[in-house]
């Protein structure tokens, strides 16, 4: 939820037609995109042991959603872990959360060609 809110806030301005905004958001908030972003995040971002534990617990969470697409269960587990980590830091450490969101913003800027 935290990630989707960030993405929606990022792309709502400059003003876009609702279908374009929705397609942009869905393209970044889906499991495949989040899984790819998590892999880059893990490579580039130093995580504390508590954060690594949250990632592990989020990844091991029971999945009830159907696993569609080419990534299968692993992709959905990565996505869940990524969301769990962002939610955890949002609640427990606003400064660290801001660092993570800043890194994500830079990655999205690269993807957007900014």
C-alpha positions in Angstrom: 0.0 0.0 0.0 2.8 2.4 0.9 4.6 1.7 -2.4 1.4 2.2 -4.5 0.7 5.5 -2.7 4.2 6.7 -3.5 3.9 5.7 -7.2 0.4 7.3 -7.5 1.7 10.5 -5.9 4.8 10.5 -8.2 2.9 10.1 -11.4 -0.2 12.2 -10.8 1.6 15.4 -11.7 2.0 16.6 -14.4 -1.6 16.0 -14.9 -2.4 12.8 -16.9 -5.6 11.3 -18.2 -6.9 8.7 -15.7 -6.3 5.7 -18.0 -2.7 6.7 -18.6 -2.1 7.2 -14.9 -3.7 3.9 -14.0 -1.7 2.0 -16.6 1.5 3.6 -15.4 0.8 2.8 -11.8 -0.3 -0.8 -12.6 2.9 -1.2 -14.6 5.0 -0.4 -11.6 3.0 -1.8 -8.8 2.6 -5.3 -10.2 4.6 -8.3 -8.9 6.9 -8.5 -11.8 8.0 -4.9 -11.6 8.4 -5.0 -7.8 10.4 -8.2 -8.0 12.9 -6.6 -10.5 13.1 -3.5 -8.3 13.7 -5.6 -5.2 16.6 -7.4 -6.9 18.3 -4.0 -7.8 17.5 -2.7 -4.3 19.2 -5.7 -2.6 22.3 -5.2 -4.8 22.6 -1.5 -4.3 21.2 -0.9 -0.8 22.7 -2.0 2.5 20.1 -3.6 4.7 20.3 -4.0 8.5 19.7 -7.5 10.0 16.2 -6.5 11.1 15.4 -5.4 7.6 16.8 -8.6 6.2 14.6 -10.5 8.6 11.5 -8.5 7.5 12.4 -9.4 3.8 12.7 -13.0 4.7 9.5 -13.2 6.6 7.7 -11.3 3.9 9.0 -13.6 1.3 8.0 -16.6 3.3 4.5 -15.4 3.9 1.7 -17.6 2.7 0.4 -16.6 -0.7 -3.2 -16.9 -1.5 -3.3 -15.0 -4.8 -3.2 -17.0 -8.0 0.3 -17.0 -9.5 -0.2 -15.6 -13.0 2.5 -14.5 -15.4 5.9 -15.7 -16.2 7.6 -15.2 -12.8 5.4 -17.5 -10.8 5.6 -17.9 -7.1 9.1 -16.5 -6.7 8.1 -13.2 -8.3 5.1 -12.9 -6.0 7.2 -13.7 -3.0 9.7 -11.0 -3.9 6.9 -8.5 -4.4 5.4 -9.4 -1.0 8.8 -9.1 0.7 9.4 -5.7 -0.9 6.0 -4.4 0.3 6.6 -5.8 3.8 10.0 -4.1 4.0 8.6 -0.7 2.9 5.6 -1.1 5.3 7.9 -2.0 8.2 10.3 0.9 7.7 7.4 3.3 7.1 6.0 2.4 10.5 9.3 2.0 12.5 11.9 4.3 11.0 10.8 7.3 8.9 14.3 8.4 8.2 15.3 5.0 6.8 12.0 4.9 4.9 12.9 8.2 3.3 16.3 6.9 2.3 14.6 3.9 0.7 12.0 5.9 -1.2 14.8 8.3 -2.4 16.7 5.3 -3.8 13.5 4.1 -5.5 12.8 7.6 -6.9 16.3 7.6 -8.4 15.7 4.2 -10.0 12.3 5.3 -11.4 14.0 8.5 -12.8 16.5 6.2 -14.6 13.6 4.1 -16.0 11.7 7.2 -17.0 14.8 8.7 -18.7 14.9 11.7 -16.4 
